Amino acid sequence: MLIERTDKNEITIKVSSSVDSFGLQRLIDYAKYLESTAKSKAKQSDIDKLADEVNSSWWTKNKKRFEK
């Protein structure tokens, strides 16, 4: 594995092709999350509230698909 910081404010990571692609994709997704939320000023309580609202709304719209 080789990790390099470039002069373009980027980090390059090179890994062997034998690395598990599923695990690598999870790492990439986490890195994207870190990049997306780096400047966020949201509080965890606000995020939790929004997640609850989204889940509740989704369930209201989709529960008929799962009930017998």
N, C-alpha and C positions, 0 to 999 in steps of 0.2 A: 504494500500500500504506500502511496506517495501523496503527500499533502503539500500544496504550494500556494502561497499567497502571491497574487499577481499585482502589477502596478496599476491595474484597472479597478482596484477595490473589490477583487473577487478572490475566491479560494477555489483551487482546482484539486479534486480528489480522484486519484486513479487507483482502481482496484482490479484484482485478477478476475478474469472471466469465470473462474470457478466459484465465485461468491454467489450465494443463493439469491436469485433475482427477487423473490418475494420479500425477503428481509431487507434487501437493498432498497426496494421500492418504499418500504415502511420508513426507512431512514430518510429517504428523499422527501417523503410526505411530511415528516417531522421538521426537516430543514425548511421546507416551504412554509409551514406553520410558524416557525420561529421568525422567518423573514417577514411574513405578513403581519405579525403581531408585535414586532420589535418596537414600534412607536405608539402602540395603543395605550390609551389612558383609561381604558375600561376597567372597572373593578370586577373581581370574581363574582360578587353578589349580583351585579348587573347581568353578567354573562349567564349565570345560573337561572335568573328570572327569565331572560329571553329564551333560553333552552326549554324551560318549562312551558312557556307560552307556545313555542313552536311545536313541541311534542303534543300538547293538549289539542291544538288546532289540527294537527295531522291526524290524531286519533279520532277526533270528531268527524272528520271527512272520510276516514277509511275504515272505521270499525265494522261497517256492514260487510266488508270483504272478508272479515275474520270470524264473524259470529255465525253460528249455525241456525 
